[in-house]
Amino acid sequence: MLVGGGIMSATLAALITTLEPTWTVEIHEVRSGLAQESTNAWNNAGTGHAALCELNYTPERADGSIDISKAVAINEQFELSRELWNHLATANRLPGGDGFLSSTPHMTFVRGEANADYLRRRYETLREHPLFDDLEFSTDPAQIARWAPLLTLDRSDDEVIAATRSAAGTDVDFGRLTNAMVADAVARGARLHLESEVTRLAQRRDGSWKLRIKDRRWNGHVRSRKVRARFVFIGAGGGALRLLQRSGIPEAKGFGGFPISGQFLRTTNPSIVAAHQAKVYGKADVGAPPMSVPHLDARVVDGGSALMFGPYAGWSMKFLKNGSWTDLLRSVRPGNIVPMLAVGLKNLDLVKYLVGEVTANDTDRLRTLRAFMPSAHPRDWELITAGQRVQVIKRDKKLGGVLEFGTELVTSADGSIAGLLGASPGASTAVATMLDLLERCFPERSAQWQPRLRAMMPSLGGGEWDESFELDQLVDEVHSER
């Protein structure tokens, strides 16, 4: 039983239906379509995080050196995702998925002497690793203009700027990819149920799970039914926490959620879009959460091109974009009150930042955009609401509770249920996360699955794969030519 119709369930469905084609697999999604929440490309999931440009993955140590360990790990995980996508595409297992991957250079752009010095040291450290050997660095406005003209147009000549660029970056339409992967899983025997909500679940004495499913279709014949499953995966985005809590497994105790919403400015003006073919990340403001790092992205969604800038953070008590205003209150449990209070008291800078974001007006948002793109005019941009992110709050023996900005895979001791909490880098590392799930929840089958998994993803066995061939196969031709 896979709960949720996003990229995580789609990835697990692709793996399970390949490894165990005789198993019965059901996917239940409460919305009327797949990939409507965090996986939706307009909700900030369609990026392709590979740590090529995200500064929060390369923190500066106290001695001034740059720690690249997290960047390397995320890049390796993203390459693993691309290996699986390549296998599925070349085996004609991504129906309707053409164009989900676009070649889009990844850049980092900073202003000021101190930031330029940090970016140079980051570049020099990353360049020593083979995964980042194509990285380029420049403080020359003319060179940066050749990479991304909108960053320098109408900018003062006196301003110190610096940028790095990796031509090997990509942009991913995870919504299109998810629909294609689920369509393949259904063709291989999986059952998809839309407008189908899991409301209750309880473990039976034999270790299996009994789930109550509500049919949310307006003309549904059976309003509620019970389903028995040997294994349950909860990949319901912000809705995963409450279902894990309802499961009663001790591993879910102590977890809480901190919801953060977001908005973006978007333009589809052809002349502006044509002038910026890159994904450009900046540096977060002091006190801002990592997911709020400003970025100006070239995006390809459903075959159409656009630019997005943001995010502008906000706060909402909802755990899903289409959730309830009572989601946060209903997630409070005796076991997570202390961690949640501790996080609230120790993250006052975050609270201050969110208050400032919530009270920002159109002029404030335009000012932030113009720090990236000085020539921006408000008539070309529209404000859109992105998805909800529920950051993980974990129990901590010393601090009482800590706020995590990554993802957390929670599994029961017997491996019969698992759930995914958290946000970034999320979708981009879905394959690595689901492989971790398979190893933790099905250890007795790990050895027999390895040959098949290595055939799909050669790097799992220490092999190599031809990335240039993968790009030729997967990248949309129009954007490859760019």
Beta strands, then each sheet from edge to edge (+ up, - down):
strand 1: 2-3
strand 2: 26-29
strand 3: 101-103
strand 4: 106-111
strand 5: 136-138
strand 6: 161-166
strand 7: 170-172
strand 8: 191-194
strand 9: 196-203
strand 10: 209-215
strand 11: 224-229
strand 12: 232-234
strand 13: 256-267
strand 14: 279-281
strand 15: 295-301
strand 16: 304-314
strand 17: 382-385
strand 18: 389-396
strand 19: 400-404
strand 20: 407-411
strand 21: 417-422
sheet 1: 8+ 2+ 1+ 12+ 21+ 20-
sheet 2: 3+ 7-
sheet 3: 5+ 6- 4+ 14+ 15- 16+ 13- 17+
sheet 4: 5+ 6- 4+ 14+ 15- 16+ 13- 18+ 19-
sheet 5: 9+ 10- 11+
end
